[in-house]
Amino acid sequence: MEWKPDKDAGVPIYMQIAKELERQIVLGVLSPGTSLPPERVLARRFGVNRGTVSAAYEELRAKGILQSWQGSGTWVSRDLWGVKQKPNWYTYTNGGAFLPAYPLAKRIQDACFDSSIINLAKAELTTTMIPSLIPTTAGEESEIKLELGYAHPKGEPRLREALAVHLHENYGIQVKLLPTKFW
């Protein structure tokens, strides 16, 4: 840990240490079952009293995030809640445990529309393979274009363009169409 508590922050140091340890657990830096340094070692590292680290550990034990047995040390709880502790969902969800997934979900959605990426999760043929399976009359090209799966989350691009033109021509509203690709 390279992090150090800020003695001038106006937040008790034991709470700063507890929040930092919890942040590292939430981010996966400290995974369930990971052994934590003894209180004396952590106190030396942070330049604080051993009782301060003890209070931070106790705070996290009360939340069910840490477990310890005398003589065996302290570690991140294997079930992250402890045996008897039920989570305080309000604190847990507002404390950063559920980091916003929107950017990742958006990248995944946008990747579904990238023709250079093959989505193996859908278990569908790509649209480029479908016309070769549709019988055509002799010498004629098939004009059938099948779209499989879900529509684009922003809506059909041609409809979006038509609406933008309609709003501009009839109401003088200038609509800026955002690109449909994320990267």
C-alpha positions as CSV (number, residue, x, y, z in Angstrom):
1,M,0.0,0.0,0.0
2,E,1.4,3.3,-1.0
3,W,-1.6,5.2,0.4
4,K,-1.1,7.3,3.6
5,P,-3.8,8.8,5.8
6,D,-4.1,12.6,5.7
7,K,-3.9,13.9,9.2
8,D,-5.3,17.3,8.2
9,A,-8.4,15.9,6.3
10,G,-10.9,16.5,9.1
11,V,-11.8,12.8,9.0
12,P,-10.6,10.5,11.8
13,I,-7.6,8.6,10.7
14,Y,-9.0,5.3,11.7
15,M,-12.0,6.0,9.3
16,Q,-9.6,7.0,6.5
17,I,-7.7,3.7,6.9
18,A,-11.0,1.7,7.1
19,K,-12.3,3.5,3.9
20,E,-9.1,2.8,2.1
21,L,-9.0,-0.9,3.0
22,E,-12.7,-1.2,2.0
23,R,-12.0,0.6,-1.3
24,Q,-9.2,-1.9,-2.1
25,I,-11.5,-4.8,-1.3
26,V,-14.3,-3.4,-3.5
27,L,-11.8,-2.8,-6.4
28,G,-10.5,-6.4,-6.0
29,V,-7.0,-5.4,-4.9
30,L,-7.6,-7.3,-1.7
31,S,-9.6,-10.4,-2.5
32,P,-11.6,-12.6,-0.1
33,G,-9.3,-14.6,2.1
34,T,-6.4,-12.2,1.7
35,S,-4.3,-11.9,4.9
36,L,-3.8,-8.4,6.1
37,P,-0.7,-7.1,7.8
38,P,-0.6,-7.2,11.6
39,E,-1.8,-4.0,13.3
40,R,1.7,-3.1,14.5
41,V,3.1,-3.4,10.9
42,L,0.3,-1.3,9.4
43,A,0.7,1.3,12.2
44,R,4.4,1.7,11.4
45,R,3.7,1.9,7.7
46,F,1.1,4.7,8.1
47,G,3.0,6.4,10.9
48,V,0.1,6.1,13.4
49,N,-0.7,4.5,16.7
50,R,-1.5,0.8,16.8
51,G,-4.8,1.6,18.4
52,T,-5.8,3.7,15.3
53,V,-5.2,0.6,13.0
54,S,-7.0,-1.5,15.6
55,A,-10.0,0.8,15.4
56,A,-10.0,0.7,11.6
57,Y,-9.9,-3.1,11.6
58,E,-12.7,-3.2,14.2
59,E,-14.8,-0.9,12.0
60,L,-14.4,-3.3,9.1
61,R,-15.0,-6.4,11.3
62,A,-18.3,-4.8,12.5
63,K,-19.3,-4.5,8.8
64,G,-18.4,-8.1,8.2
65,I,-15.7,-7.1,5.7
66,L,-12.8,-8.4,7.8
67,Q,-12.4,-11.5,10.0
68,S,-9.8,-12.2,12.6
69,W,-9.0,-14.7,15.4
70,Q,-6.6,-13.9,18.1
71,G,-3.2,-15.4,17.2
72,S,-4.3,-16.1,13.6
73,G,-4.3,-12.7,12.2
74,T,-6.8,-10.6,10.2
75,W,-8.0,-11.3,6.6
76,V,-10.7,-10.2,4.2
77,S,-13.8,-12.1,4.9
78,R,-14.4,-15.0,2.6
79,D,-18.0,-14.2,2.2
80,L,-17.5,-10.5,2.5
81,W,-20.3,-10.2,5.1
82,G,-19.2,-12.4,7.9
83,V,-21.2,-15.2,9.3
84,K,-23.9,-13.3,11.1
85,Q,-23.6,-9.8,9.6
86,K,-26.3,-8.8,7.1
87,P,-25.2,-6.0,4.7
88,N,-26.5,-2.5,5.0
89,W,-27.5,-2.2,1.3
90,Y,-27.9,1.6,1.4
91,T,-24.3,2.0,2.6
92,Y,-23.0,-0.7,0.4
93,T,-24.6,0.6,-2.8
94,N,-23.7,4.2,-2.1
95,G,-20.2,3.4,-0.9
96,G,-18.8,2.5,-4.3
97,A,-19.3,-1.3,-4.2
98,F,-21.5,-1.1,-7.2
99,L,-19.3,1.1,-9.4
100,P,-21.2,2.4,-12.5
101,A,-21.3,-0.2,-15.1
102,Y,-22.7,2.1,-17.8
103,P,-19.4,2.8,-19.6
104,L,-18.6,-0.9,-19.9
105,A,-22.2,-1.9,-20.8
106,K,-22.2,0.9,-23.5
107,R,-18.9,-0.4,-25.0
108,I,-20.4,-3.9,-25.1
109,Q,-23.6,-2.7,-26.8
110,D,-21.6,-0.7,-29.3
111,A,-19.3,-3.6,-30.0
112,C,-22.4,-5.7,-31.0
113,F,-22.8,-3.4,-34.0
114,D,-19.1,-3.5,-35.0
115,S,-18.9,-5.8,-38.0
116,S,-15.3,-6.7,-37.3
117,I,-16.2,-8.2,-33.9
118,I,-17.9,-11.6,-33.7
119,N,-20.2,-11.9,-30.8
120,L,-20.1,-15.5,-29.7
121,A,-22.6,-14.9,-26.8
122,K,-25.6,-14.5,-29.2
123,A,-25.2,-17.9,-30.8
124,E,-26.5,-16.5,-34.1
125,L,-25.2,-16.4,-37.6
126,T,-23.8,-13.1,-38.7
127,T,-26.1,-11.1,-41.1
128,T,-23.5,-11.5,-43.9
129,M,-24.0,-15.3,-43.8
130,I,-27.8,-15.2,-44.1
131,P,-28.1,-14.2,-47.8
132,S,-26.0,-17.2,-48.8
133,L,-28.6,-19.4,-47.2
134,I,-31.6,-17.9,-48.9
135,P,-32.4,-19.4,-52.3
136,T,-32.6,-16.9,-55.1
137,T,-34.0,-17.3,-58.6
138,A,-31.4,-17.9,-61.3
139,G,-29.1,-15.0,-61.8
140,E,-30.8,-12.6,-59.4
141,E,-29.2,-11.1,-56.4
142,S,-31.1,-11.5,-53.2
143,E,-32.3,-8.1,-51.8
144,I,-33.4,-9.6,-48.6
145,K,-31.5,-8.2,-45.7
146,L,-32.2,-9.8,-42.3
147,E,-31.3,-8.1,-39.1
148,L,-31.0,-10.5,-36.2
149,G,-30.9,-9.8,-32.5
150,Y,-31.7,-6.5,-30.9
151,A,-32.0,-3.2,-32.6
152,H,-29.5,-0.5,-32.0
153,P,-30.0,1.0,-28.5
154,K,-30.1,4.5,-29.9
155,G,-32.7,3.5,-32.5
156,E,-32.7,2.7,-36.2
157,P,-30.1,5.0,-37.7
158,R,-32.2,5.8,-40.9
159,L,-35.2,6.6,-38.7
160,R,-33.0,8.9,-36.5
161,E,-31.8,10.7,-39.6
162,A,-35.3,11.1,-41.0
163,L,-36.5,12.5,-37.7
164,A,-33.6,15.0,-37.6
165,V,-34.5,16.2,-41.1
166,H,-38.2,16.4,-40.3
167,L,-37.5,18.4,-37.1
168,H,-35.2,20.8,-39.0
169,E,-37.5,21.3,-42.0
170,N,-40.8,21.6,-40.1
171,Y,-39.8,23.1,-36.8
172,G,-36.4,24.7,-37.3
173,I,-34.9,22.4,-34.7
174,Q,-31.3,21.6,-35.5
175,V,-30.6,18.0,-34.3
176,K,-27.1,16.8,-33.9
177,L,-26.9,13.0,-34.5
178,L,-24.3,11.4,-32.3
179,P,-22.2,8.7,-33.8
180,T,-23.5,5.2,-33.3
181,K,-20.1,3.7,-32.5
182,F,-18.4,4.1,-29.2
183,W,-14.8,3.8,-30.4
